[in-house]
Amino acid sequence: MADKPDMGEIAGFDKAKLKKTETQENTLLTKETTEQEKRSEIS
């Protein structure tokens, strides 16, 4: 059945083959920050 995953492949997965990556966090702007940016673009 194609709708069920093959658990044998998951169990045999080698995590050592994964590459190390750096995570970067992107924060959302607040309403105040947006207003400040709008004011600085106008002047």
Summary of the structure (lengths in Angstrom):
residues: 43
radius of gyration: 23.1
end to end distance: 64.1
largest distance: 64.1
contacts: 38
relative contact order: 0.09
helix: 47%
strand: 0%
